[in-house]
Amino acid sequence: GGYQATKYLIEHGHKKIACISAQEFKQDANDRVQGYKKALREAGLPVLDDLIVRTSFEVQGGIDGMQELKNRNADFTAIVVGNDESAIGVYSWANANGLSIPDDLSVIGYDDILLANFINPPLTTMRAPNYEMAKTAADNAFKEIYRKSPPQGASFQTRLIERSSVADL
C-alpha cells in the first residue's frame, strides 16, 4: 500500500514526497515506509531521511509529524500518511497553518476509515481488506489449534480509493 500510494503521487507529477508513519516497532508501519522508498527509487527520486517522520497512528501523530517536517524545513508537495487517522491530523495542521489541501499539499492516507469520505476535501486513501484479513487469521488459528495444521501465511492486496486530496502538478 505504501508503494501504491507513493507511485500514485509520482504519477500525478509529485517529486518531493514526504512520509509520516508510525513507530518502528510496528511491522505494518515499516512495510508502508519500505513501499514508499521502493516507489521513489523506481522513479529515480532520492530517498531523503529528512522527509520521513515516525510518530503514531493517531490524529496527534499526524499533527506532530507535520510539525517535525516544518522544524526540519522540509520541502515537499505531497505526503504519504501511514493511516487515515494520522492524515486527519495532517489536515488539522495544514488548516491551522494556512495550507490548502490539495492546492498547497496533496495528501494520501491508508485504511479508508468512514471519516475519510467526509472530511474536506475527501481523502484519497488505500483500502486494506480488513475483513478478509481477520477472517483468514481466524480460520488459520482454528486450523492450527484443532487440526494441528502448520502455520500458513497469506497475502492481501490494498486498493486505491481516489477522492479529492491529491492535485496534479
C-alpha positions in Angstrom: 0.0 0.0 0.0 2.8 2.5 0.8 4.3 1.6 -2.6 1.0 2.1 -4.4 0.3 5.4 -2.6 3.7 6.8 -3.4 3.5 5.7 -7.0 0.1 7.4 -7.4 1.6 10.7 -6.2 4.5 10.3 -8.6 2.1 9.6 -11.5 0.4 12.9 -10.6 3.7 14.8 -11.0 4.9 14.9 -7.4 8.7 14.6 -7.0 9.1 15.8 -3.4 7.1 13.4 -1.3 7.2 13.2 2.5 6.1 10.2 4.6 4.6 10.1 8.1 4.3 6.7 9.6 4.2 5.0 13.0 6.9 3.8 15.3 9.5 1.3 14.0 8.3 -1.5 16.3 5.1 -1.7 14.1 5.7 -4.0 11.2 2.8 -2.6 9.1 4.4 0.9 9.5 7.7 -0.5 8.4 6.2 -2.1 5.4 4.5 1.1 4.3 7.7 3.1 4.6 9.6 0.4 2.7 7.0 0.6 -0.1 7.3 4.4 -0.1 11.1 4.1 -0.5 10.8 1.5 -3.2 8.4 3.7 -5.3 10.8 6.6 -5.0 13.8 4.6 -6.0 12.0 3.1 -9.0 11.1 6.6 -10.2 14.7 7.7 -9.8 13.8 10.1 -7.0 16.0 10.4 -3.9 15.0 8.8 -0.6 15.7 11.6 1.9 15.6 10.8 5.6 14.5 14.4 6.4 11.2 13.6 4.6 10.4 10.6 6.7 8.9 11.0 10.2 7.9 8.3 12.6 5.2 9.3 15.1 2.0 7.3 16.0 -1.1 6.1 14.2 -3.4 8.7 15.7 -4.6 12.2 14.9 -1.9 13.7 17.2 0.7 11.7 15.3 -0.2 13.5 12.0 0.0 16.9 13.7 3.3 16.0 15.4 4.7 14.7 12.1 3.8 17.8 10.2 5.4 20.0 12.9 8.5 17.9 12.8 8.7 18.3 9.0 8.3 22.1 9.4 11.0 22.1 12.1 13.3 20.3 9.6 12.5 22.9 6.9 11.5 20.0 4.7 10.4 20.9 1.1 7.6 18.7 -0.3 4.4 19.0 -2.3 2.8 15.7 -1.2 2.7 13.4 1.7 2.0 9.7 2.2 0.5 9.2 5.7 0.6 5.7 7.3 -3.1 5.7 8.3 -6.2 7.9 7.8 -6.4 8.9 11.5 -2.9 10.5 11.2 -4.0 12.0 7.8 -6.8 13.8 9.7 -4.0 15.3 11.9 -2.2 16.4 8.8 -5.4 18.1 7.6 -5.7 19.8 11.0 -2.1 21.0 11.0 -2.5 22.3 7.4 -5.6 24.2 8.2 -4.1 25.8 11.3 -1.0 26.8 9.3 -2.9 28.3 6.3 -2.3 25.4 3.8 -4.9 24.2 1.4 -5.3 20.6 0.6 -4.8 19.7 -2.3 -3.7 23.1 -3.7 -0.7 23.5 -1.4 -0.3 19.9 -0.2 -1.5 16.6 -1.6 -2.3 14.0 1.0 -2.9 10.3 0.7 -3.9 8.1 3.7 -4.3 4.4 4.5 -7.2 2.3 5.8 -10.2 4.1 4.2 -11.9 4.7 7.5 -15.5 6.0 7.4 -14.4 9.6 8.0 -12.1 9.7 5.1 -15.0 10.3 2.7 -16.5 13.1 4.9 -13.5 15.4 5.7 -12.9 18.3 3.4 -11.7 17.5 0.8 -12.5 13.8 0.9 -9.2 11.9 1.5 -7.6 9.7 -1.2 -6.6 6.6 0.6 -5.5 3.0 0.4 -8.2 0.5 1.4 -6.9 -2.6 3.1 -9.1 -5.8 3.1 -9.6 -5.8 6.8 -12.5 -8.2 6.9 -10.7 -10.8 4.7 -7.5 -10.5 6.8 -9.4 -11.0 10.1 -11.3 -14.0 8.6 -8.2 -15.6 7.3 -6.4 -15.1 10.6 -9.3 -16.7 12.5 -9.6 -19.6 10.0 -5.8 -20.3 10.2 -5.9 -20.1 14.0 -8.7 -22.7 14.0 -6.8 -25.0 11.7 -3.6 -24.7 13.8 -5.4 -25.4 17.1 -7.9 -28.0 16.1 -6.4 -29.7 13.1 -2.8 -29.3 14.1 -2.1 -27.8 10.7 1.2 -25.9 10.3 1.0 -22.1 10.3 0.2 -20.6 6.9 1.0 -17.2 5.6 -1.4 -15.2 3.4 -1.0 -12.1 1.3 -3.6 -9.4 0.6 -3.9 -6.5 -1.8 -4.8 -3.0 -1.0 -6.9 -0.9 -3.3 -6.5 2.8 -4.1 -9.7 4.9 -3.3 -9.4 8.1 -5.3 -11.0 11.1 -3.8 -10.1 14.8 -3.8 -6.9 15.3 -1.7 -4.4 14.9 -4.5 -3.7 17.5 -7.1 -1.7 17.2 -10.3 1.5 19.1 -10.6 
